[in-house]
Amino acid sequence: MTAVAAYRRILLKLSGEALMGERSYGIDEAVVARIVKEIGEVTALGVQVGVVIGGGNIFRGMQGAAGGMDRATADYMGMLATVMNAMALADAFARTGIAARVQSALRIDQVVEPYIRARAIRHLEEGRVVIFAAGTGNPFFTTDTAAALRGAEIGAQIVLKATKVDGIYSADPTKNPDAQRFARISFDEAIGRNLQVMDATAFALCRDIKLPINVFSIFKPGALLRVVCGEDEGTLVHS
Ligand code: UDP
């Protein structure tokens, strides 16, 4: 059966750890190549893809601050780390023959385009993957919040949050064998059950503007395509 996409435009949030594979730091090129191939399968269906990339595989602001660094300074370093990941991803797209552009929320014009919403939308309409780097451009935020924000700005129909776990569970599945995966859950129920879906700011924004979130595992081959085709994969958080 030919795959049919359930969405026209999506925002995919990839954490920095997703690029790390089995390593404890940095970028695993083979893992990046696989993720790029899977995103290519989605764009081949005509789906417009925006990506927000994290930086936790290189630097996390909270860790820097815990080491005594000024929090805002550490957060700017974290945002710069996301630019490196974005560039690695864009390079992998280029090698695969998929058109992609990086737009940064912090200006580094010699390196990547600045974030310009109208231009990002234009890239998407022309079939180019847009990788949003440097988070929101503000310290004290996370790339989860950037994903919700950019998702809202580009009019994405859904935010896909790629994680290590294949959805949201009633308890920690690594500790509790009876933990059940939710196929679907409402924003209100997720709050009522105190389930961690995205960070609180990102979650609140998605809930306010009724932007659904699908949490799924990027380590499960084919999962991204199944989510995009609206199949039961991971957990759909809805209004
Ligand atoms: N960051 C920030 N503002 C943002 C996005 C990110 O200050 O809008 C910083 C923050 O220090 C964060 C780091 O960049 O720890 C990396 O982002 P994040 O932790 O969200 O990456 P992930 O966990 O997804 O790899």
py3Dmol code that shows the C-alpha trace and the ligand (Angstrom):
import py3Dmol

protein = """\
ATOM      1  CA  MET A   1       0.000   0.000   0.000  1.00  0.00           C
ATOM      2  CA  THR A   2       1.269   3.484  -0.803  1.00  0.00           C
ATOM      3  CA  ALA A   3       1.796   5.694   2.209  1.00  0.00           C
ATOM      4  CA  VAL A   4      -0.484   8.735   2.399  1.00  0.00           C
ATOM      5  CA  ALA A   5       0.481  11.649   4.618  1.00  0.00           C
ATOM      6  CA  ALA A   6      -1.956  12.870   7.246  1.00  0.00           C
ATOM      7  CA  TYR A   7      -0.289  16.298   7.476  1.00  0.00           C
ATOM      8  CA  ARG A   8       0.791  18.915   4.968  1.00  0.00           C
ATOM      9  CA  ARG A   9       3.300  20.716   7.205  1.00  0.00           C
ATOM     10  CA  ILE A  10       5.007  19.413  10.342  1.00  0.00           C
ATOM     11  CA  LEU A  11       7.522  20.615  12.892  1.00  0.00           C
ATOM     12  CA  LEU A  12       9.926  17.915  14.014  1.00  0.00           C
ATOM     13  CA  LYS A  13      11.784  18.435  17.289  1.00  0.00           C
ATOM     14  CA  LEU A  14      15.023  16.463  17.473  1.00  0.00           C
ATOM     15  CA  SER A  15      16.974  16.546  20.700  1.00  0.00           C
ATOM     16  CA  GLY A  16      20.731  16.829  20.578  1.00  0.00           C
ATOM     17  CA  GLU A  17      20.911  13.334  22.072  1.00  0.00           C
ATOM     18  CA  ALA A  18      19.135  11.972  18.997  1.00  0.00           C
ATOM     19  CA  LEU A  19      22.282  12.763  16.975  1.00  0.00           C
ATOM     20  CA  MET A  20      24.577  11.102  19.490  1.00  0.00           C
ATOM     21  CA  GLY A  21      23.634   7.448  18.908  1.00  0.00           C
ATOM     22  CA  GLU A  22      25.630   5.253  21.277  1.00  0.00           C
ATOM     23  CA  ARG A  23      28.218   7.931  21.907  1.00  0.00           C
ATOM     24  CA  SER A  24      28.361   9.891  25.135  1.00  0.00           C
ATOM     25  CA  TYR A  25      29.032  13.236  23.411  1.00  0.00           C
ATOM     26  CA  GLY A  26      28.849  14.882  19.994  1.00  0.00           C
ATOM     27  CA  ILE A  27      27.502  13.666  16.687  1.00  0.00           C
ATOM     28  CA  ASP A  28      27.372  10.155  15.203  1.00  0.00           C
ATOM     29  CA  GLU A  29      27.399  10.634  11.412  1.00  0.00           C
ATOM     30  CA  ALA A  30      25.759   7.260  10.752  1.00  0.00           C
ATOM     31  CA  VAL A  31      22.854   8.134  13.055  1.00  0.00           C
ATOM     32  CA  VAL A  32      22.478  11.549  11.422  1.00  0.00           C
ATOM     33  CA  ALA A  33      22.453   9.900   7.970  1.00  0.00           C
ATOM     34  CA  ARG A  34      19.681   7.523   9.053  1.00  0.00           C
ATOM     35  CA  ILE A  35      17.546  10.345  10.490  1.00  0.00           C
ATOM     36  CA  VAL A  36      18.041  12.379   7.309  1.00  0.00           C
ATOM     37  CA  LYS A  37      16.990   9.378   5.205  1.00  0.00           C
ATOM     38  CA  GLU A  38      13.817   8.984   7.278  1.00  0.00           C
ATOM     39  CA  ILE A  39      13.008  12.693   6.928  1.00  0.00           C
ATOM     40  CA  GLY A  40      13.587  12.268   3.165  1.00  0.00           C
ATOM     41  CA  GLU A  41      10.897   9.566   3.098  1.00  0.00           C
ATOM     42  CA  VAL A  42       8.498  12.089   4.601  1.00  0.00           C
ATOM     43  CA  THR A  43       9.353  14.946   2.221  1.00  0.00           C
ATOM     44  CA  ALA A  44       8.967  12.468  -0.668  1.00  0.00           C
ATOM     45  CA  LEU A  45       5.284  12.274   0.286  1.00  0.00           C
ATOM     46  CA  GLY A  46       5.020  16.037  -0.260  1.00  0.00           C
ATOM     47  CA  VAL A  47       5.039  16.882   3.448  1.00  0.00           C
ATOM     48  CA  GLN A  48       6.717  20.190   4.334  1.00  0.00           C
ATOM     49  CA  VAL A  49       9.174  19.680   7.183  1.00  0.00           C
ATOM     50  CA  GLY A  50      10.562  22.198   9.669  1.00  0.00           C
ATOM     51  CA  VAL A  51      13.101  20.841  12.160  1.00  0.00           C
ATOM     52  CA  VAL A  52      14.080  22.308  15.517  1.00  0.00           C
ATOM     53  CA  ILE A  53      17.319  20.801  16.706  1.00  0.00           C
ATOM     54  CA  GLY A  54      18.521  20.682  20.306  1.00  0.00           C
ATOM     55  CA  GLY A  55      22.046  20.987  21.616  1.00  0.00           C
ATOM     56  CA  GLY A  56      22.195  18.748  24.668  1.00  0.00           C
ATOM     57  CA  ASN A  57      24.742  16.425  23.007  1.00  0.00           C
ATOM     58  CA  ILE A  58      27.233  19.294  23.020  1.00  0.00           C
ATOM     59  CA  PHE A  59      26.265  21.775  25.718  1.00  0.00           C
ATOM     60  CA  ARG A  60      23.432  22.368  28.151  1.00  0.00           C
ATOM     61  CA  GLY A  61      23.048  25.777  29.758  1.00  0.00           C
ATOM     62  CA  MET A  62      21.906  24.377  33.097  1.00  0.00           C
ATOM     63  CA  GLN A  63      25.054  22.275  33.342  1.00  0.00           C
ATOM     64  CA  GLY A  64      27.253  25.275  32.615  1.00  0.00           C
ATOM     65  CA  ALA A  65      25.371  27.290  35.231  1.00  0.00           C
ATOM     66  CA  ALA A  66      25.738  24.410  37.701  1.00  0.00           C
ATOM     67  CA  GLY A  67      29.484  24.641  37.105  1.00  0.00           C
ATOM     68  CA  GLY A  68      29.404  28.277  38.227  1.00  0.00           C
ATOM     69  CA  MET A  69      28.903  29.967  34.872  1.00  0.00           C
ATOM     70  CA  ASP A  70      26.452  32.815  34.465  1.00  0.00           C
ATOM     71  CA  ARG A  71      23.190  31.165  33.341  1.00  0.00           C
ATOM     72  CA  ALA A  72      22.491  33.481  30.422  1.00  0.00           C
ATOM     73  CA  THR A  73      26.060  33.058  29.119  1.00  0.00           C
ATOM     74  CA  ALA A  74      25.771  29.291  29.442  1.00  0.00           C
ATOM     75  CA  ASP A  75      22.427  29.359  27.634  1.00  0.00           C
ATOM     76  CA  TYR A  76      23.901  31.332  24.737  1.00  0.00           C
ATOM     77  CA  MET A  77      26.589  28.644  24.516  1.00  0.00           C
ATOM     78  CA  GLY A  78      23.813  26.042  24.450  1.00  0.00           C
ATOM     79  CA  MET A  79      22.148  27.897  21.580  1.00  0.00           C
ATOM     80  CA  LEU A  80      25.442  27.987  19.667  1.00  0.00           C
ATOM     81  CA  ALA A  81      25.676  24.216  20.168  1.00  0.00           C
ATOM     82  CA  THR A  82      22.342  23.832  18.376  1.00  0.00           C
ATOM     83  CA  VAL A  83      23.818  25.740  15.412  1.00  0.00           C
ATOM     84  CA  MET A  84      26.586  23.151  15.120  1.00  0.00           C
ATOM     85  CA  ASN A  85      24.026  20.344  15.131  1.00  0.00           C
ATOM     86  CA  ALA A  86      21.932  22.186  12.543  1.00  0.00           C
ATOM     87  CA  MET A  87      24.957  22.534  10.280  1.00  0.00           C
ATOM     88  CA  ALA A  88      25.791  18.829  10.607  1.00  0.00           C
ATOM     89  CA  LEU A  89      22.197  17.972   9.747  1.00  0.00           C
ATOM     90  CA  ALA A  90      22.129  20.345   6.756  1.00  0.00           C
ATOM     91  CA  ASP A  91      25.381  18.859   5.498  1.00  0.00           C
ATOM     92  CA  ALA A  92      23.894  15.360   5.720  1.00  0.00           C
ATOM     93  CA  PHE A  93      20.808  16.555   3.812  1.00  0.00           C
ATOM     94  CA  ALA A  94      23.020  18.032   1.100  1.00  0.00           C
ATOM     95  CA  ARG A  95      24.924  14.754   0.730  1.00  0.00           C
ATOM     96  CA  THR A  96      21.629  12.885   0.374  1.00  0.00           C
ATOM     97  CA  GLY A  97      20.430  15.299  -2.307  1.00  0.00           C
ATOM     98  CA  ILE A  98      17.641  16.769  -0.166  1.00  0.00           C
ATOM     99  CA  ALA A  99      17.371  20.556  -0.224  1.00  0.00           C
ATOM    100  CA  ALA A 100      17.642  22.040   3.270  1.00  0.00           C
ATOM    101  CA  ARG A 101      18.347  25.438   4.805  1.00  0.00           C
ATOM    102  CA  VAL A 102      19.419  26.440   8.292  1.00  0.00           C
ATOM    103  CA  GLN A 103      17.899  29.542   9.869  1.00  0.00           C
ATOM    104  CA  SER A 104      19.321  30.791  13.136  1.00  0.00           C
ATOM    105  CA  ALA A 105      17.515  32.756  15.834  1.00  0.00           C
ATOM    106  CA  LEU A 106      20.901  34.323  16.679  1.00  0.00           C
ATOM    107  CA  ARG A 107      22.549  36.217  13.830  1.00  0.00           C
ATOM    108  CA  ILE A 108      25.709  34.633  12.430  1.00  0.00           C
ATOM    109  CA  ASP A 109      25.213  35.700   8.850  1.00  0.00           C
ATOM    110  CA  GLN A 110      28.492  34.397   7.489  1.00  0.00           C
ATOM    111  CA  VAL A 111      27.495  30.915   8.579  1.00  0.00           C
ATOM    112  CA  VAL A 112      23.718  30.484   8.215  1.00  0.00           C
ATOM    113  CA  GLU A 113      20.646  32.515   7.275  1.00  0.00           C
ATOM    114  CA  PRO A 114      18.932  34.486  10.028  1.00  0.00           C
ATOM    115  CA  TYR A 115      15.466  33.331  11.050  1.00  0.00           C
ATOM    116  CA  ILE A 116      12.949  35.147   8.860  1.00  0.00           C
ATOM    117  CA  ARG A 117       9.490  33.682   9.132  1.00  0.00           C
ATOM    118  CA  ALA A 118       8.272  34.583   5.638  1.00  0.00           C
ATOM    119  CA  ARG A 119      11.440  33.198   4.101  1.00  0.00           C
ATOM    120  CA  ALA A 120      11.171  30.003   6.120  1.00  0.00           C
ATOM    121  CA  ILE A 121       7.632  29.497   4.845  1.00  0.00           C
ATOM    122  CA  ARG A 122       8.814  30.129   1.293  1.00  0.00           C
ATOM    123  CA  HIS A 123      11.517  27.460   1.664  1.00  0.00           C
ATOM    124  CA  LEU A 124       8.922  25.015   2.965  1.00  0.00           C
ATOM    125  CA  GLU A 125       6.546  25.751   0.092  1.00  0.00           C
ATOM    126  CA  GLU A 126       9.367  25.077  -2.321  1.00  0.00           C
ATOM    127  CA  GLY A 127      10.003  21.694  -0.739  1.00  0.00           C
ATOM    128  CA  ARG A 128      13.110  22.577   1.250  1.00  0.00           C
ATOM    129  CA  VAL A 129      13.553  21.293   4.780  1.00  0.00           C
ATOM    130  CA  VAL A 130      14.111  24.217   7.160  1.00  0.00           C
ATOM    131  CA  ILE A 131      16.313  23.569  10.180  1.00  0.00           C
ATOM    132  CA  PHE A 132      15.681  26.114  12.904  1.00  0.00           C
ATOM    133  CA  ALA A 133      18.840  26.684  14.944  1.00  0.00           C
ATOM    134  CA  ALA A 134      19.650  28.632  18.130  1.00  0.00           C
ATOM    135  CA  GLY A 135      16.333  27.779  19.775  1.00  0.00           C
ATOM    136  CA  THR A 136      14.206  30.843  20.461  1.00  0.00           C
ATOM    137  CA  GLY A 137      17.285  33.083  20.542  1.00  0.00           C
ATOM    138  CA  ASN A 138      16.640  33.776  24.227  1.00  0.00           C
ATOM    139  CA  PRO A 139      18.337  32.383  27.311  1.00  0.00           C
ATOM    140  CA  PHE A 140      16.188  30.642  29.961  1.00  0.00           C
ATOM    141  CA  PHE A 141      14.243  28.817  27.262  1.00  0.00           C
ATOM    142  CA  THR A 142      14.651  25.406  25.657  1.00  0.00           C
ATOM    143  CA  THR A 143      14.481  24.001  22.175  1.00  0.00           C
ATOM    144  CA  ASP A 144      11.168  22.345  23.127  1.00  0.00           C
ATOM    145  CA  THR A 145       9.763  25.853  23.440  1.00  0.00           C
ATOM    146  CA  ALA A 146      11.424  26.798  20.151  1.00  0.00           C
ATOM    147  CA  ALA A 147       9.655  23.807  18.562  1.00  0.00           C
ATOM    148  CA  ALA A 148       6.251  24.938  19.830  1.00  0.00           C
ATOM    149  CA  LEU A 149       6.977  28.536  18.793  1.00  0.00           C
ATOM    150  CA  ARG A 150       8.298  27.783  15.303  1.00  0.00           C
ATOM    151  CA  GLY A 151       5.557  25.189  14.832  1.00  0.00           C
ATOM    152  CA  ALA A 152       2.991  27.889  15.602  1.00  0.00           C
ATOM    153  CA  GLU A 153       4.708  30.488  13.418  1.00  0.00           C
ATOM    154  CA  ILE A 154       4.970  28.322  10.311  1.00  0.00           C
ATOM    155  CA  GLY A 155       1.432  27.006  10.728  1.00  0.00           C
ATOM    156  CA  ALA A 156       2.509  23.406  11.290  1.00  0.00           C
ATOM    157  CA  GLN A 157      -0.411  21.047  11.855  1.00  0.00           C
ATOM    158  CA  ILE A 158       1.490  19.087  14.479  1.00  0.00           C
ATOM    159  CA  VAL A 159       4.702  19.065  16.513  1.00  0.00           C
ATOM    160  CA  LEU A 160       6.484  15.709  16.404  1.00  0.00           C
ATOM    161  CA  LYS A 161       8.684  15.266  19.432  1.00  0.00           C
ATOM    162  CA  ALA A 162      11.319  12.643  18.779  1.00  0.00           C
ATOM    163  CA  THR A 163      12.576  11.028  21.972  1.00  0.00           C
ATOM    164  CA  LYS A 164      14.300   7.870  23.162  1.00  0.00           C
ATOM    165  CA  VAL A 165      11.027   6.377  24.430  1.00  0.00           C
ATOM    166  CA  ASP A 166       8.238   5.389  22.027  1.00  0.00           C
ATOM    167  CA  GLY A 167       5.534   7.539  23.582  1.00  0.00           C
ATOM    168  CA  ILE A 168       4.083   8.654  26.883  1.00  0.00           C
ATOM    169  CA  TYR A 169       3.533   5.968  29.500  1.00  0.00           C
ATOM    170  CA  SER A 170       1.426   5.787  32.650  1.00  0.00           C
ATOM    171  CA  ALA A 171       4.682   5.152  34.577  1.00  0.00           C
ATOM    172  CA  ASP A 172       8.374   4.890  33.713  1.00  0.00           C
ATOM    173  CA  PRO A 173       8.473   1.852  31.368  1.00  0.00           C
ATOM    174  CA  THR A 174      12.121   1.153  32.226  1.00  0.00           C
ATOM    175  CA  LYS A 175      11.192   0.701  35.910  1.00  0.00           C
ATOM    176  CA  ASN A 176       7.602  -0.510  35.832  1.00  0.00           C
ATOM    177  CA  PRO A 177       6.669  -3.501  33.598  1.00  0.00           C
ATOM    178  CA  ASP A 178       2.964  -2.646  33.998  1.00  0.00           C
ATOM    179  CA  ALA A 179       3.411   0.813  32.497  1.00  0.00           C
ATOM    180  CA  GLN A 180       0.905   1.418  29.690  1.00  0.00           C
ATOM    181  CA  ARG A 181       1.553   3.541  26.642  1.00  0.00           C
ATOM    182  CA  PHE A 182      -1.139   6.095  25.865  1.00  0.00           C
ATOM    183  CA  ALA A 183      -2.034   6.011  22.163  1.00  0.00           C
ATOM    184  CA  ARG A 184      -3.848   9.331  22.615  1.00  0.00           C
ATOM    185  CA  ILE A 185      -4.194  11.659  25.553  1.00  0.00           C
ATOM    186  CA  SER A 186      -5.695  15.138  25.930  1.00  0.00           C
ATOM    187  CA  PHE A 187      -3.656  18.106  27.140  1.00  0.00           C
ATOM    188  CA  ASP A 188      -5.884  18.313  30.229  1.00  0.00           C
ATOM    189  CA  GLU A 189      -5.476  14.638  31.086  1.00  0.00           C
ATOM    190  CA  ALA A 190      -1.702  14.859  30.645  1.00  0.00           C
ATOM    191  CA  ILE A 191      -1.670  17.762  33.125  1.00  0.00           C
ATOM    192  CA  GLY A 192      -4.035  15.942  35.504  1.00  0.00           C
ATOM    193  CA  ARG A 193      -1.785  12.889  35.509  1.00  0.00           C
ATOM    194  CA  ASN A 194       1.300  15.070  35.836  1.00  0.00           C
ATOM    195  CA  LEU A 195       2.871  13.517  32.734  1.00  0.00           C
ATOM    196  CA  GLN A 196       5.996  15.128  31.327  1.00  0.00           C
ATOM    197  CA  VAL A 197       5.407  15.631  27.589  1.00  0.00           C
ATOM    198  CA  MET A 198       7.523  18.673  26.773  1.00  0.00           C
ATOM    199  CA  ASP A 199       8.834  21.367  29.063  1.00  0.00           C
ATOM    200  CA  ALA A 200       6.088  23.386  30.733  1.00  0.00           C
ATOM    201  CA  THR A 201       6.416  26.504  28.558  1.00  0.00           C
ATOM    202  CA  ALA A 202       6.310  24.507  25.325  1.00  0.00           C
ATOM    203  CA  PHE A 203       3.396  22.413  26.569  1.00  0.00           C
ATOM    204  CA  ALA A 204       1.409  25.494  27.635  1.00  0.00           C
ATOM    205  CA  LEU A 205       1.909  27.148  24.242  1.00  0.00           C
ATOM    206  CA  CYS A 206       0.792  24.055  22.315  1.00  0.00           C
ATOM    207  CA  ARG A 207      -2.220  23.684  24.574  1.00  0.00           C
ATOM    208  CA  ASP A 208      -3.234  27.364  24.204  1.00  0.00           C
ATOM    209  CA  ILE A 209      -3.111  27.348  20.432  1.00  0.00           C
ATOM    210  CA  LYS A 210      -4.417  23.765  20.117  1.00  0.00           C
ATOM    211  CA  LEU A 211      -1.289  22.518  18.355  1.00  0.00           C
ATOM    212  CA  PRO A 212      -1.170  18.718  18.775  1.00  0.00           C
ATOM    213  CA  ILE A 213       2.037  16.953  19.782  1.00  0.00           C
ATOM    214  CA  ASN A 214       3.020  13.397  18.826  1.00  0.00           C
ATOM    215  CA  VAL A 215       5.758  11.923  20.984  1.00  0.00           C
ATOM    216  CA  PHE A 216       7.571   9.001  19.333  1.00  0.00           C
ATOM    217  CA  SER A 217      10.923   7.230  19.261  1.00  0.00           C
ATOM    218  CA  ILE A 218      13.402   8.360  16.633  1.00  0.00           C
ATOM    219  CA  PHE A 219      15.360   5.161  17.322  1.00  0.00           C
ATOM    220  CA  LYS A 220      12.520   2.988  16.034  1.00  0.00           C
ATOM    221  CA  PRO A 221      13.005   2.551  12.272  1.00  0.00           C
ATOM    222  CA  GLY A 222      10.036   3.780  10.222  1.00  0.00           C
ATOM    223  CA  ALA A 223       8.317   5.407  13.219  1.00  0.00           C
ATOM    224  CA  LEU A 224       8.563   8.921  11.789  1.00  0.00           C
ATOM    225  CA  LEU A 225       6.860   7.877   8.556  1.00  0.00           C
ATOM    226  CA  ARG A 226       4.111   6.081  10.468  1.00  0.00           C
ATOM    227  CA  VAL A 227       3.455   9.148  12.634  1.00  0.00           C
ATOM    228  CA  VAL A 228       3.273  11.345   9.536  1.00  0.00           C
ATOM    229  CA  CYS A 229       0.777   8.901   7.993  1.00  0.00           C
ATOM    230  CA  GLY A 230      -1.419   9.289  11.083  1.00  0.00           C
ATOM    231  CA  GLU A 231      -0.862   5.727  12.290  1.00  0.00           C
ATOM    232  CA  ASP A 232      -0.921   4.724  15.952  1.00  0.00           C
ATOM    233  CA  GLU A 233       2.709   5.380  16.784  1.00  0.00           C
ATOM    234  CA  GLY A 234       3.919   6.847  20.051  1.00  0.00           C
ATOM    235  CA  THR A 235       1.428   9.117  21.797  1.00  0.00           C
ATOM    236  CA  LEU A 236      -0.765  11.831  20.292  1.00  0.00           C
ATOM    237  CA  VAL A 237      -1.484  14.712  22.667  1.00  0.00           C
ATOM    238  CA  HIS A 238      -4.595  16.534  21.519  1.00  0.00           C
ATOM    239  CA  SER A 239      -7.026  19.282  22.637  1.00  0.00           C
TER     240      SER A 239
END
"""
ligand_1 = """\
25
UDP
N 18.750 27.249 24.863
C 18.360 28.530 25.249
N 17.260 29.081 24.654
C 16.512 28.429 23.720
C 16.902 27.126 23.358
C 18.018 26.549 23.939
O 18.993 29.147 26.078
O 15.531 29.000 23.220
C 19.990 26.672 25.414
C 19.811 26.053 26.778
O 20.986 26.299 27.516
C 19.705 24.581 26.478
C 20.648 24.430 25.290
O 20.472 25.644 24.566
O 20.138 23.782 27.555
C 20.365 23.251 24.404
O 18.985 23.141 24.140
P 18.100 21.936 24.740
O 18.543 21.615 26.137
O 16.668 22.296 24.547
O 18.525 20.768 23.762
P 18.051 19.226 23.738
O 17.788 18.790 25.154
O 16.805 19.175 22.921
O 19.187 18.510 23.083
"""
view = py3Dmol.view(width=600, height=400)
view.addModel(protein, "pdb")
view.setStyle({"model": 0}, {"cartoon": {"style": "trace"}})
view.addModel(ligand_1, "xyz")
view.setStyle({"model": 1}, {"stick": {}})
view.zoomTo()
view.show()
